[in-house]
Amino acid sequence: MEFNNLSTENFGGMHVLDEKGEPVQLSSLWLKRTAVMVFVRHFG
Amino acid sequence: MFCRQQVAELAQNEDRFEKKDADLVVIGSGDPVHFKEFREKTGYGGLLFTDPSLASFGAFGFSKGLMGFMSITSLSKAASALKQGHRQGSIQGSTLQLGGAIVVDSSDTVRYFFAGRKAGDHPDVDDLLKALDK
């Protein structure tokens, strides 16, 4: 995927789960300040 | 072993992200029930989420497949990770899924993007920090 093709409109609405299993919208992560999101393969 | 090594390195640099007024967020793909153990093993105390559906991984094009899982280079990196004491723990999440990173600021601008092409590919911590200077 090209960097230039990335738009928060395409992925901001997606959800991840917090430690209680509750969904959190990705865009909420950078609402107040910059978010450095690192996706790891698994919790190994 | 890769993930634990990677997150342990991030954990050691958590304060550098804080100094640049950014939130470091780690997103895995296992069950949230393993968060506690993961934190204990990596020393990571920051924001932690998971996406067992892998939908977000897919949206970012983080590749998935056997070709990406192991390669000569990643085997060499595995040896290096073991030397540093990062053994493969019980695996939680998709072993075939590769990772990556994305930095987004509060004006919805994507500042940095990295997609791993094989096991052991990590975004460089210094590159992540540099993205905060732009």
Backbone of each chain as nested JSON, in Angstrom:
{
  "chains": [
    {"id": "A", "residues": [
      {"number": 1, "name": "MET", "atoms": {"N": [0.846, -1.205, 0.0], "CA": [0.0, 0.0, 0.0], "C": [0.875, 1.247, 0.0]}},
      {"number": 2, "name": "GLU", "atoms": {"N": [0.518, 2.18, -0.854], "CA": [1.301, 3.407, -0.934], "C": [0.885, 4.359, 0.173]}},
      {"number": 3, "name": "PHE", "atoms": {"N": [1.895, 5.037, 0.705], "CA": [1.685, 6.02, 1.765], "C": [0.632, 7.052, 1.345]}},
      {"number": 4, "name": "ASN", "atoms": {"N": [0.744, 7.509, 0.092], "CA": [-0.136, 8.583, -0.382], "C": [-1.602, 8.168, -0.494]}},
      {"number": 5, "name": "ASN", "atoms": {"N": [-1.812, 6.856, -0.573], "CA": [-3.193, 6.377, -0.715], "C": [-3.913, 6.252, 0.622]}},
      {"number": 6, "name": "LEU", "atoms": {"N": [-3.173, 6.463, 1.692], "CA": [-3.765, 6.282, 3.006], "C": [-4.553, 7.517, 3.425]}},
      {"number": 7, "name": "SER", "atoms": {"N": [-5.813, 7.294, 3.718], "CA": [-6.646, 8.39, 4.196], "C": [-7.355, 7.917, 5.459]}},
      {"number": 8, "name": "THR", "atoms": {"N": [-7.39, 8.779, 6.454], "CA": [-8.041, 8.379, 7.699], "C": [-9.535, 8.111, 7.481]}},
      {"number": 9, "name": "GLU", "atoms": {"N": [-10.072, 8.657, 6.375], "CA": [-11.488, 8.395, 6.07], "C": [-11.717, 6.903, 5.832]}},
      {"number": 10, "name": "ASN", "atoms": {"N": [-10.668, 6.238, 5.348], "CA": [-10.796, 4.816, 5.008], "C": [-10.648, 3.883, 6.207]}},
      {"number": 11, "name": "PHE", "atoms": {"N": [-9.927, 4.339, 7.217], "CA": [-9.687, 3.404, 8.324], "C": [-10.052, 3.97, 9.704]}},
      {"number": 12, "name": "GLY", "atoms": {"N": [-10.352, 5.254, 9.782], "CA": [-10.65, 5.87, 11.08], "C": [-11.871, 5.294, 11.774]}},
      {"number": 13, "name": "GLY", "atoms": {"N": [-12.789, 4.75, 10.992], "CA": [-14.02, 4.213, 11.563], "C": [-13.886, 2.77, 12.042]}},
      {"number": 14, "name": "MET", "atoms": {"N": [-12.717, 2.179, 11.815], "CA": [-12.534, 0.785, 12.233], "C": [-12.35, 0.711, 13.753]}},
      {"number": 15, "name": "HIS", "atoms": {"N": [-12.532, -0.478, 14.29], "CA": [-12.461, -0.639, 15.751], "C": [-11.402, -1.647, 16.17]}},
      {"number": 16, "name": "VAL", "atoms": {"N": [-10.824, -1.38, 17.325], "CA": [-9.953, -2.352, 17.993], "C": [-10.571, -2.595, 19.372]}},
      {"number": 17, "name": "LEU", "atoms": {"N": [-10.07, -3.584, 20.08], "CA": [-10.637, -3.907, 21.397], "C": [-9.681, -3.483, 22.511]}},
      {"number": 18, "name": "ASP", "atoms": {"N": [-10.243, -2.94, 23.596], "CA": [-9.411, -2.618, 24.758], "C": [-9.299, -3.851, 25.648]}},
      {"number": 19, "name": "GLU", "atoms": {"N": [-8.664, -3.679, 26.83], "CA": [-8.416, -4.882, 27.638], "C": [-9.669, -5.513, 28.222]}},
      {"number": 20, "name": "LYS", "atoms": {"N": [-10.776, -4.763, 28.183], "CA": [-12.038, -5.35, 28.638], "C": [-12.811, -5.981, 27.474]}},
      {"number": 21, "name": "GLY", "atoms": {"N": [-12.218, -5.889, 26.295], "CA": [-12.893, -6.431, 25.119], "C": [-13.887, -5.453, 24.518]}},
      {"number": 22, "name": "GLU", "atoms": {"N": [-13.844, -4.2, 25.007], "CA": [-14.765, -3.179, 24.5], "C": [-14.194, -2.557, 23.225]}},
      {"number": 23, "name": "PRO", "atoms": {"N": [-15.051, -2.329, 22.223], "CA": [-14.548, -1.723, 20.983], "C": [-14.173, -0.247, 21.139]}},
      {"number": 24, "name": "VAL", "atoms": {"N": [-13.078, 0.12, 20.53], "CA": [-12.599, 1.509, 20.547], "C": [-12.357, 1.917, 19.097]}},
      {"number": 25, "name": "GLN", "atoms": {"N": [-12.96, 3.036, 18.703], "CA": [-12.797, 3.48, 17.317], "C": [-11.377, 3.997, 17.107]}},
      {"number": 26, "name": "LEU", "atoms": {"N": [-10.738, 3.559, 16.015], "CA": [-9.356, 3.963, 15.769], "C": [-9.176, 5.476, 15.788]}},
      {"number": 27, "name": "SER", "atoms": {"N": [-10.099, 6.206, 15.171], "CA": [-9.928, 7.663, 15.071], "C": [-9.903, 8.347, 16.438]}},
      {"number": 28, "name": "SER", "atoms": {"N": [-10.449, 7.669, 17.464], "CA": [-10.425, 8.281, 18.808], "C": [-9.0, 8.315, 19.354]}},
      {"number": 29, "name": "LEU", "atoms": {"N": [-8.118, 7.502, 18.772], "CA": [-6.747, 7.419, 19.274], "C": [-5.929, 8.666, 18.94]}},
      {"number": 30, "name": "TRP", "atoms": {"N": [-6.292, 9.369, 17.858], "CA": [-5.541, 10.58, 17.499], "C": [-6.407, 11.845, 17.577]}},
      {"number": 31, "name": "LEU", "atoms": {"N": [-7.455, 11.749, 18.347], "CA": [-8.38, 12.879, 18.487], "C": [-7.702, 14.075, 19.162]}},
      {"number": 32, "name": "LYS", "atoms": {"N": [-6.934, 13.817, 20.225], "CA": [-6.347, 14.91, 21.001], "C": [-4.886, 15.166, 20.671]}},
      {"number": 33, "name": "ARG", "atoms": {"N": [-4.155, 14.112, 20.385], "CA": [-2.757, 14.303, 20.0], "C": [-2.288, 13.161, 19.102]}},
      {"number": 34, "name": "THR", "atoms": {"N": [-1.112, 13.345, 18.548], "CA": [-0.62, 12.375, 17.573], "C": [-0.535, 10.969, 18.165]}},
      {"number": 35, "name": "ALA", "atoms": {"N": [-0.993, 9.985, 17.384], "CA": [-0.914, 8.587, 17.811], "C": [0.105, 7.848, 16.95]}},
      {"number": 36, "name": "VAL", "atoms": {"N": [1.033, 7.194, 17.623], "CA": [2.018, 6.343, 16.952], "C": [1.529, 4.914, 17.148]}},
      {"number": 37, "name": "MET", "atoms": {"N": [0.877, 4.366, 16.126], "CA": [0.257, 3.044, 16.264], "C": [1.155, 1.973, 15.658]}},
      {"number": 38, "name": "VAL", "atoms": {"N": [1.552, 1.048, 16.502], "CA": [2.42, -0.042, 16.054], "C": [1.611, -1.333, 16.105]}},
      {"number": 39, "name": "PHE", "atoms": {"N": [1.46, -1.959, 14.956], "CA": [0.711, -3.214, 14.855], "C": [1.698, -4.37, 14.944]}},
      {"number": 40, "name": "VAL", "atoms": {"N": [1.5, -5.236, 15.914], "CA": [2.418, -6.361, 16.092], "C": [1.742, -7.652, 15.651]}},
      {"number": 41, "name": "ARG", "atoms": {"N": [2.541, -8.603, 15.218], "CA": [2.005, -9.83, 14.614], "C": [1.092, -10.583, 15.556]}},
      {"number": 42, "name": "HIS", "atoms": {"N": [1.517, -10.701, 16.782], "CA": [0.721, -11.443, 17.766], "C": [1.302, -11.143, 19.137]}},
      {"number": 43, "name": "PHE", "atoms": {"N": [0.678, -11.647, 20.147], "CA": [1.188, -11.404, 21.495], "C": [2.125, -12.533, 21.914]}},
      {"number": 44, "name": "GLY", "atoms": {"N": [3.111, -12.835, 21.09], "CA": [4.017, -13.941, 21.398], "C": [5.142, -13.532, 22.313]}}
    ]},
    {"id": "B", "residues": [
      {"number": 1, "name": "MET", "atoms": {"N": [8.861, -14.346, 19.385], "CA": [10.057, -13.668, 19.866], "C": [10.194, -12.279, 19.277]}},
      {"number": 2, "name": "PHE", "atoms": {"N": [9.805, -12.134, 17.993], "CA": [9.961, -10.826, 17.358], "C": [9.111, -9.772, 18.04]}},
      {"number": 3, "name": "CYS", "atoms": {"N": [7.867, -10.138, 18.274], "CA": [6.952, -9.139, 18.806], "C": [7.348, -8.708, 20.191]}},
      {"number": 4, "name": "ARG", "atoms": {"N": [7.755, -9.696, 20.984], "CA": [8.129, -9.363, 22.359], "C": [9.36, -8.461, 22.363]}},
      {"number": 5, "name": "GLN", "atoms": {"N": [10.32, -8.789, 21.489], "CA": [11.54, -7.991, 21.367], "C": [11.197, -6.574, 20.906]}},
      {"number": 6, "name": "GLN", "atoms": {"N": [10.309, -6.495, 19.914], "CA": [9.923, -5.2, 19.361], "C": [9.235, -4.34, 20.415]}},
      {"number": 7, "name": "VAL", "atoms": {"N": [8.295, -4.949, 21.142], "CA": [7.532, -4.162, 22.121], "C": [8.399, -3.821, 23.338]}},
      {"number": 8, "name": "ALA", "atoms": {"N": [9.334, -4.711, 23.676], "CA": [10.258, -4.397, 24.772], "C": [11.094, -3.173, 24.398]}},
      {"number": 9, "name": "GLU", "atoms": {"N": [11.482, -3.082, 23.13], "CA": [12.254, -1.92, 22.671], "C": [11.391, -0.658, 22.728]}},
      {"number": 10, "name": "LEU", "atoms": {"N": [10.134, -0.789, 22.327], "CA": [9.221, 0.361, 22.4], "C": [9.04, 0.795, 23.851]}},
      {"number": 11, "name": "ALA", "atoms": {"N": [8.916, -0.199, 24.734], "CA": [8.715, 0.099, 26.157], "C": [9.876, 0.916, 26.711]}},
      {"number": 12, "name": "GLN", "atoms": {"N": [11.078, 0.611, 26.235], "CA": [12.26, 1.342, 26.708], "C": [12.272, 2.781, 26.204]}},
      {"number": 13, "name": "ASN", "atoms": {"N": [11.477, 3.044, 25.171], "CA": [11.467, 4.377, 24.562], "C": [10.162, 5.134, 24.786]}},
      {"number": 14, "name": "GLU", "atoms": {"N": [9.308, 4.617, 25.656], "CA": [7.989, 5.234, 25.866], "C": [8.089, 6.719, 26.218]}},
      {"number": 15, "name": "ASP", "atoms": {"N": [9.07, 7.06, 27.055], "CA": [9.183, 8.459, 27.499], "C": [9.578, 9.4, 26.357]}},
      {"number": 16, "name": "ARG", "atoms": {"N": [10.281, 8.874, 25.347], "CA": [10.681, 9.718, 24.211], "C": [9.457, 10.134, 23.39]}},
      {"number": 17, "name": "PHE", "atoms": {"N": [8.466, 9.259, 23.296], "CA": [7.227, 9.601, 22.59], "C": [6.426, 10.617, 23.407]}},
      {"number": 18, "name": "GLU", "atoms": {"N": [6.417, 10.4, 24.724], "CA": [5.691, 11.313, 25.616], "C": [6.277, 12.72, 25.516]}},
      {"number": 19, "name": "LYS", "atoms": {"N": [7.608, 12.814, 25.446], "CA": [8.268, 14.127, 25.356], "C": [7.901, 14.856, 24.075]}},
      {"number": 20, "name": "LYS", "atoms": {"N": [7.528, 14.1, 23.053], "CA": [7.12, 14.714, 21.783], "C": [5.6, 14.843, 21.702]}},
      {"number": 21, "name": "ASP", "atoms": {"N": [4.953, 14.726, 22.846], "CA": [3.514, 14.919, 22.96], "C": [2.719, 13.972, 22.055]}},
      {"number": 22, "name": "ALA", "atoms": {"N": [3.171, 12.728, 22.004], "CA": [2.467, 11.733, 21.19], "C": [2.122, 10.523, 22.054]}},
      {"number": 23, "name": "ASP", "atoms": {"N": [1.062, 9.839, 21.654], "CA": [0.679, 8.602, 22.335], "C": [1.219, 7.411, 21.567]}},
      {"number": 24, "name": "LEU", "atoms": {"N": [1.968, 6.586, 22.248], "CA": [2.409, 5.329, 21.667], "C": [1.289, 4.314, 21.888]}},
      {"number": 25, "name": "VAL", "atoms": {"N": [0.888, 3.635, 20.817], "CA": [-0.216, 2.673, 20.897], "C": [0.24, 1.355, 20.265]}},
      {"number": 26, "name": "VAL", "atoms": {"N": [0.143, 0.279, 21.011], "CA": [0.48, -1.036, 20.458], "C": [-0.822, -1.796, 20.199]}},
      {"number": 27, "name": "ILE", "atoms": {"N": [-0.948, -2.331, 18.994], "CA": [-2.152, -3.08, 18.62], "C": [-1.742, -4.486, 18.18]}},
      {"number": 28, "name": "GLY", "atoms": {"N": [-2.243, -5.471, 18.893], "CA": [-1.939, -6.86, 18.563], "C": [-3.132, -7.533, 17.908]}},
      {"number": 29, "name": "SER", "atoms": {"N": [-3.106, -8.847, 17.86], "CA": [-4.226, -9.553, 17.223], "C": [-4.715, -10.729, 18.074]}},
      {"number": 30, "name": "GLY", "atoms": {"N": [-4.215, -10.833, 19.294], "CA": [-4.638, -11.936, 20.159], "C": [-5.846, -11.562, 21.006]}},
      {"number": 31, "name": "ASP", "atoms": {"N": [-6.131, -12.375, 21.996], "CA": [-7.269, -12.131, 22.875], "C": [-6.854, -11.167, 23.989]}},
      {"number": 32, "name": "PRO", "atoms": {"N": [-7.741, -10.215, 24.354], "CA": [-7.399, -9.261, 25.423], "C": [-7.02, -9.939, 26.74]}},
      {"number": 33, "name": "VAL", "atoms": {"N": [-7.437, -11.178, 26.92], "CA": [-7.133, -11.887, 28.169], "C": [-5.617, -12.039, 28.368]}},
      {"number": 34, "name": "HIS", "atoms": {"N": [-4.855, -11.91, 27.287], "CA": [-3.399, -12.083, 27.376], "C": [-2.644, -10.767, 27.579]}},
      {"number": 35, "name": "PHE", "atoms": {"N": [-3.363, -9.66, 27.712], "CA": [-2.711, -8.347, 27.868], "C": [-1.772, -8.313, 29.069]}},
      {"number": 36, "name": "LYS", "atoms": {"N": [-2.263, -8.843, 30.194], "CA": [-1.502, -8.742, 31.444], "C": [-0.148, -9.445, 31.301]}},
      {"number": 37, "name": "GLU", "atoms": {"N": [-0.198, -10.673, 30.79], "CA": [1.024, -11.453, 30.602], "C": [1.959, -10.749, 29.617]}},
      {"number": 38, "name": "PHE", "atoms": {"N": [1.368, -10.187, 28.569], "CA": [2.15, -9.489, 27.548], "C": [2.872, -8.281, 28.157]}},
      {"number": 39, "name": "ARG", "atoms": {"N": [2.163, -7.552, 29.004], "CA": [2.776, -6.384, 29.654], "C": [3.917, -6.817, 30.571]}},
      {"number": 40, "name": "GLU", "atoms": {"N": [3.679, -7.898, 31.299], "CA": [4.716, -8.378, 32.236], "C": [5.976, -8.797, 31.491]}},
      {"number": 41, "name": "LYS", "atoms": {"N": [5.781, -9.437, 30.346], "CA": [6.938, -9.963, 29.612], "C": [7.684, -8.902, 28.824]}},
      {"number": 42, "name": "THR", "atoms": {"N": [6.985, -7.844, 28.44], "CA": [7.636, -6.814, 27.624], "C": [8.003, -5.566, 28.423]}},
      {"number": 43, "name": "GLY", "atoms": {"N": [7.384, -5.384, 29.577], "CA": [7.613, -4.171, 30.353], "C": [6.864, -2.979, 29.784]}},
      {"number": 44, "name": "TYR", "atoms": {"N": [5.943, -3.24, 28.843], "CA": [5.194, -2.162, 28.205], "C": [3.973, -1.789, 29.033]}},
      {"number": 45, "name": "GLY", "atoms": {"N": [3.905, -0.513, 29.432], "CA": [2.799, -0.079, 30.272], "C": [1.85, 0.872, 29.575]}},
      {"number": 46, "name": "GLY", "atoms": {"N": [2.075, 1.109, 28.291], "CA": [1.291, 2.108, 27.555], "C": [-0.016, 1.581, 27.001]}},
      {"number": 47, "name": "LEU", "atoms": {"N": [-0.555, 2.349, 26.07], "CA": [-1.846, 2.005, 25.475], "C": [-1.723, 0.708, 24.675]}},
      {"number": 48, "name": "LEU", "atoms": {"N": [-2.665, -0.192, 24.922], "CA": [-2.603, -1.513, 24.301], "C": [-4.004, -1.941, 23.854]}},
      {"number": 49, "name": "PHE", "atoms": {"N": [-4.099, -2.319, 22.595], "CA": [-5.379, -2.774, 22.04], "C": [-5.128, -4.027, 21.202]}},
      {"number": 50, "name": "THR", "atoms": {"N": [-6.218, -4.623, 20.763], "CA": [-6.072, -5.792, 19.899], "C": [-7.166, -5.798, 18.844]}},
      {"number": 51, "name": "ASP", "atoms": {"N": [-6.875, -6.458, 17.741], "CA": [-7.86, -6.609, 16.679], "C": [-7.858, -8.061, 16.207]}},
      {"number": 52, "name": "PRO", "atoms": {"N": [-8.527, -8.935, 16.988], "CA": [-8.557, -10.359, 16.604], "C": [-9.189, -10.586, 15.234]}},
      {"number": 53, "name": "SER", "atoms": {"N": [-10.019, -9.662, 14.777], "CA": [-10.661, -9.821, 13.465], "C": [-9.66, -9.586, 12.337]}},
      {"number": 54, "name": "LEU", "atoms": {"N": [-8.552, -8.922, 12.656], "CA": [-7.501, -8.568, 11.694], "C": [-7.99, -7.59, 10.625]}},
      {"number": 55, "name": "ALA", "atoms": {"N": [-9.182, -7.029, 10.825], "CA": [-9.737, -6.111, 9.817], "C": [-8.834, -4.897, 9.61]}},
      {"number": 56, "name": "SER", "atoms": {"N": [-8.322, -4.343, 10.706], "CA": [-7.473, -3.159, 10.554], "C": [-6.135, -3.526, 9.91]}},
      {"number": 57, "name": "PHE", "atoms": {"N": [-5.603, -4.69, 10.262], "CA": [-4.351, -5.146, 9.633], "C": [-4.558, -5.226, 8.115]}},
      {"number": 58, "name": "GLY", "atoms": {"N": [-5.716, -5.77, 7.74], "CA": [-6.017, -5.92, 6.323], "C": [-6.183, -4.573, 5.643]}},
      {"number": 59, "name": "ALA", "atoms": {"N": [-6.824, -3.633, 6.332], "CA": [-7.064, -2.314, 5.755], "C": [-5.752, -1.597, 5.445]}},
      {"number": 60, "name": "PHE", "atoms": {"N": [-4.732, -1.865, 6.258], "CA": [-3.439, -1.216, 6.035], "C": [-2.543, -2.026, 5.093]}},
      {"number": 61, "name": "GLY", "atoms": {"N": [-3.051, -3.17, 4.656], "CA": [-2.272, -3.974, 3.72], "C": [-1.087, -4.673, 4.353]}},
      {"number": 62, "name": "PHE", "atoms": {"N": [-1.145, -4.884, 5.678], "CA": [-0.072, -5.618, 6.328], "C": [-0.159, -7.063, 5.853]}},
      {"number": 63, "name": "SER", "atoms": {"N": [0.853, -7.48, 5.144], "CA": [0.768, -8.738, 4.404], "C": [0.644, -9.953, 5.303]}},
      {"number": 64, "name": "LYS", "atoms": {"N": [0.079, -10.955, 4.749], "CA": [-0.175, -12.184, 5.493], "C": [0.137, -13.362, 4.584]}},
      {"number": 65, "name": "GLY", "atoms": {"N": [0.892, -14.289, 5.057], "CA": [1.161, -15.46, 4.235], "C": [2.414, -16.171, 4.663]}},
      {"number": 66, "name": "LEU", "atoms": {"N": [2.545, -17.42, 4.234], "CA": [3.693, -18.232, 4.631], "C": [5.002, -17.648, 4.139]}},
      {"number": 67, "name": "MET", "atoms": {"N": [4.968, -17.033, 2.96], "CA": [6.199, -16.463, 2.436], "C": [6.734, -15.381, 3.371]}},
      {"number": 68, "name": "GLY", "atoms": {"N": [5.803, -14.686, 3.987], "CA": [6.23, -13.624, 4.882], "C": [6.615, -14.139, 6.256]}},
      {"number": 69, "name": "PHE", "atoms": {"N": [6.149, -15.332, 6.563], "CA": [6.331, -15.832, 7.923], "C": [7.794, -16.135, 8.23]}},
      {"number": 70, "name": "MET", "atoms": {"N": [8.448, -16.801, 7.319], "CA": [9.856, -17.137, 7.569], "C": [10.678, -16.941, 6.295]}},
      {"number": 71, "name": "SER", "atoms": {"N": [11.822, -16.417, 6.442], "CA": [12.742, -16.274, 5.327], "C": [14.14, -16.42, 5.901]}},
      {"number": 72, "name": "ILE", "atoms": {"N": [15.115, -16.49, 5.046], "CA": [16.496, -16.611, 5.524], "C": [16.825, -15.45, 6.453]}},
      {"number": 73, "name": "THR", "atoms": {"N": [16.438, -14.264, 6.038], "CA": [16.741, -13.083, 6.84], "C": [16.063, -13.161, 8.199]}},
      {"number": 74, "name": "SER", "atoms": {"N": [14.789, -13.596, 8.211], "CA": [14.091, -13.617, 9.487], "C": [14.635, -14.704, 10.401]}},
      {"number": 75, "name": "LEU", "atoms": {"N": [15.142, -15.791, 9.804], "CA": [15.754, -16.827, 10.638], "C": [16.992, -16.262, 11.329]}},
      {"number": 76, "name": "SER", "atoms": {"N": [17.74, -15.459, 10.601], "CA": [18.916, -14.821, 11.176], "C": [18.515, -13.861, 12.294]}},
      {"number": 77, "name": "LYS", "atoms": {"N": [17.441, -13.118, 12.05], "CA": [16.951, -12.195, 13.084], "C": [16.445, -12.966, 14.289]}},
      {"number": 78, "name": "ALA", "atoms": {"N": [15.883, -14.166, 14.044], "CA": [15.38, -14.984, 15.145], "C": [16.538, -15.392, 16.053]}},
      {"number": 79, "name": "ALA", "atoms": {"N": [17.655, -15.745, 15.437], "CA": [18.832, -16.123, 16.213], "C": [19.284, -14.942, 17.061]}},
      {"number": 80, "name": "SER", "atoms": {"N": [19.247, -13.757, 16.463], "CA": [19.651, -12.543, 17.173], "C": [18.704, -12.256, 18.34]}},
      {"number": 81, "name": "ALA", "atoms": {"N": [17.404, -12.444, 18.102], "CA": [16.404, -12.196, 19.15], "C": [16.601, -13.165, 20.311]}},
      {"number": 82, "name": "LEU", "atoms": {"N": [16.917, -14.416, 19.973], "CA": [17.128, -15.417, 21.022], "C": [18.339, -15.067, 21.868]}},
      {"number": 83, "name": "LYS", "atoms": {"N": [19.393, -14.571, 21.186], "CA": [20.608, -14.184, 21.899], "C": [20.3, -13.108, 22.936]}},
      {"number": 84, "name": "GLN", "atoms": {"N": [19.362, -12.235, 22.579], "CA": [19.022, -11.143, 23.495], "C": [18.001, -11.583, 24.539]}},
      {"number": 85, "name": "GLY", "atoms": {"N": [17.679, -12.855, 24.525], "CA": [16.811, -13.387, 25.576], "C": [15.333, -13.316, 25.283]}},
      {"number": 86, "name": "HIS", "atoms": {"N": [14.97, -12.992, 24.016], "CA": [13.551, -12.904, 23.686], "C": [13.1, -14.207, 23.04]}},
      {"number": 87, "name": "ARG", "atoms": {"N": [12.709, -15.149, 23.855], "CA": [12.221, -16.428, 23.331], "C": [10.798, -16.277, 22.857]}},
      {"number": 88, "name": "GLN", "atoms": {"N": [10.435, -17.127, 21.924], "CA": [9.045, -17.144, 21.482], "C": [8.181, -17.652, 22.627]}},
      {"number": 89, "name": "GLY", "atoms": {"N": [7.218, -16.876, 23.056], "CA": [6.333, -17.334, 24.117], "C": [5.172, -18.098, 23.521]}},
      {"number": 90, "name": "SER", "atoms": {"N": [4.193, -18.401, 24.341], "CA": [2.997, -19.033, 23.8], "C": [2.372, -18.019, 22.854]}},
      {"number": 91, "name": "ILE", "atoms": {"N": [2.042, -18.463, 21.686], "CA": [1.607, -17.537, 20.653], "C": [0.129, -17.214, 20.79]}},
      {"number": 92, "name": "GLN", "atoms": {"N": [-0.18, -15.948, 20.864], "CA": [-1.572, -15.497, 20.914], "C": [-1.793, -14.582, 19.745]}},
      {"number": 93, "name": "GLY", "atoms": {"N": [-2.721, -14.921, 18.893], "CA": [-2.963, -14.125, 17.708], "C": [-2.496, -14.895, 16.495]}},
      {"number": 94, "name": "SER", "atoms": {"N": [-2.51, -14.224, 15.366], "CA": [-2.19, -14.897, 14.121], "C": [-0.694, -14.904, 13.858]}},
      {"number": 95, "name": "THR", "atoms": {"N": [-0.119, -16.109, 13.761], "CA": [1.323, -16.186, 13.528], "C": [1.683, -15.812, 12.101]}},
      {"number": 96, "name": "LEU", "atoms": {"N": [0.724, -15.871, 11.215], "CA": [1.036, -15.567, 9.824], "C": [0.871, -14.082, 9.51]}},
      {"number": 97, "name": "GLN", "atoms": {"N": [0.311, -13.363, 10.446], "CA": [0.06, -11.95, 10.208], "C": [1.32, -11.146, 10.421]}},
      {"number": 98, "name": "LEU", "atoms": {"N": [1.633, -10.25, 9.512], "CA": [2.765, -9.36, 9.723], "C": [2.253, -8.036, 10.25]}},
      {"number": 99, "name": "GLY", "atoms": {"N": [3.152, -7.265, 10.781], "CA": [2.739, -6.008, 11.386], "C": [3.19, -4.795, 10.597]}},
      {"number": 100, "name": "GLY", "atoms": {"N": [3.092, -3.664, 11.251], "CA": [3.487, -2.412, 10.621], "C": [3.232, -1.27, 11.576]}},
      {"number": 101, "name": "ALA", "atoms": {"N": [3.276, -0.07, 11.058], "CA": [3.036, 1.085, 11.92], "C": [2.462, 2.228, 11.105]}},
      {"number": 102, "name": "ILE", "atoms": {"N": [1.691, 3.048, 11.788], "CA": [1.151, 4.25, 11.146], "C": [1.076, 5.351, 12.193]}},
      {"number": 103, "name": "VAL", "atoms": {"N": [1.478, 6.538, 11.786], "CA": [1.434, 7.696, 12.684], "C": [0.427, 8.688, 12.118]}},
      {"number": 104, "name": "VAL", "atoms": {"N": [-0.558, 9.046, 12.929], "CA": [-1.588, 10.004, 12.505], "C": [-1.675, 11.113, 13.539]}},
      {"number": 105, "name": "ASP", "atoms": {"N": [-1.677, 12.364, 13.057], "CA": [-1.774, 13.473, 14.017], "C": [-3.226, 13.927, 14.19]}},
      {"number": 106, "name": "SER", "atoms": {"N": [-3.422, 14.874, 15.1], "CA": [-4.791, 15.262, 15.459], "C": [-5.513, 16.037, 14.359]}},
      {"number": 107, "name": "SER", "atoms": {"N": [-4.784, 16.388, 13.287], "CA": [-5.475, 17.01, 12.147], "C": [-5.767, 15.964, 11.063]}},
      {"number": 108, "name": "ASP", "atoms": {"N": [-5.735, 14.696, 11.441], "CA": [-6.067, 13.584, 10.544], "C": [-5.03, 13.363, 9.441]}},
      {"number": 109, "name": "THR", "atoms": {"N": [-3.827, 13.869, 9.649], "CA": [-2.769, 13.701, 8.645], "C": [-1.931, 12.469, 8.964]}},
      {"number": 110, "name": "VAL", "atoms": {"N": [-1.744, 11.623, 7.945], "CA": [-0.88, 10.455, 8.106], "C": [0.568, 10.907, 7.93]}},
      {"number": 111, "name": "ARG", "atoms": {"N": [1.365, 10.767, 8.981], "CA": [2.744, 11.264, 8.952], "C": [3.772, 10.194, 8.621]}},
      {"number": 112, "name": "TYR", "atoms": {"N": [3.399, 8.945, 8.823], "CA": [4.373, 7.874, 8.635], "C": [3.617, 6.58, 8.416]}},
      {"number": 113, "name": "PHE", "atoms": {"N": [4.178, 5.737, 7.563], "CA": [3.567, 4.428, 7.348], "C": [4.657, 3.406, 7.077]}},
      {"number": 114, "name": "PHE", "atoms": {"N": [4.534, 2.259, 7.697], "CA": [5.496, 1.175, 7.486], "C": [4.738, -0.14, 7.486]}},
      {"number": 115, "name": "ALA", "atoms": {"N": [5.01, -0.975, 6.487], "CA": [4.382, -2.307, 6.443], "C": [5.479, -3.357, 6.399]}},
      {"number": 116, "name": "GLY", "atoms": {"N": [5.453, -4.284, 7.356], "CA": [6.437, -5.36, 7.382], "C": [6.232, -6.294, 6.197]}},
      {"number": 117, "name": "ARG", "atoms": {"N": [7.328, -6.735, 5.621], "CA": [7.239, -7.646, 4.475], "C": [7.564, -9.079, 4.864]}},
      {"number": 118, "name": "LYS", "atoms": {"N": [8.227, -9.241, 6.007], "CA": [8.521, -10.598, 6.484], "C": [8.637, -10.554, 8.004]}},
      {"number": 119, "name": "ALA", "atoms": {"N": [8.605, -11.755, 8.613], "CA": [8.704, -11.82, 10.06], "C": [9.988, -11.145, 10.517]}},
      {"number": 120, "name": "GLY", "atoms": {"N": [9.891, -10.316, 11.535], "CA": [11.073, -9.645, 12.045], "C": [11.226, -8.235, 11.514]}},
      {"number": 121, "name": "ASP", "atoms": {"N": [10.418, -7.855, 10.513], "CA": [10.453, -6.478, 10.016], "C": [9.757, -5.573, 11.018]}},
      {"number": 122, "name": "HIS", "atoms": {"N": [10.494, -4.619, 11.54], "CA": [9.931, -3.688, 12.514], "C": [10.096, -2.258, 12.024]}},
      {"number": 123, "name": "PRO", "atoms": {"N": [9.164, -1.409, 12.376], "CA": [9.425, 0.014, 12.139], "C": [10.54, 0.454, 13.083]}},
      {"number": 124, "name": "ASP", "atoms": {"N": [11.46, 1.253, 12.578], "CA": [12.564, 1.728, 13.399], "C": [12.05, 2.779, 14.404]}},
      {"number": 125, "name": "VAL", "atoms": {"N": [12.428, 2.612, 15.657], "CA": [11.946, 3.531, 16.7], "C": [12.346, 4.969, 16.381]}},
      {"number": 126, "name": "ASP", "atoms": {"N": [13.567, 5.153, 15.895], "CA": [14.02, 6.51, 15.571], "C": [13.223, 7.107, 14.41]}},
      {"number": 127, "name": "ASP", "atoms": {"N": [12.833, 6.255, 13.457], "CA": [12.011, 6.743, 12.344], "C": [10.634, 7.18, 12.84]}},
      {"number": 128, "name": "LEU", "atoms": {"N": [10.089, 6.41, 13.789], "CA": [8.782, 6.773, 14.364], "C": [8.887, 8.125, 15.071]}},
      {"number": 129, "name": "LEU", "atoms": {"N": [9.986, 8.323, 15.784], "CA": [10.187, 9.58, 16.518], "C": [10.396, 10.746, 15.547]}},
      {"number": 130, "name": "LYS", "atoms": {"N": [11.125, 10.475, 14.46], "CA": [11.37, 11.533, 13.454], "C": [10.063, 12.001, 12.836]}},
      {"number": 131, "name": "ALA", "atoms": {"N": [9.118, 11.078, 12.665], "CA": [7.826, 11.431, 12.061], "C": [7.089, 12.467, 12.91]}},
      {"number": 132, "name": "LEU", "atoms": {"N": [7.449, 12.554, 14.193], "CA": [6.79, 13.5, 15.096], "C": [7.397, 14.901, 14.995]}},
      {"number": 133, "name": "ASP", "atoms": {"N": [8.532, 15.012, 14.289], "CA": [9.202, 16.313, 14.175], "C": [8.705, 17.134, 12.999]}},
      {"number": 134, "name": "LYS", "atoms": {"N": [8.004, 16.484, 12.072], "CA": [7.613, 17.187, 10.831], "C": [6.625, 18.302, 11.116]}}
    ]}
  ]
}
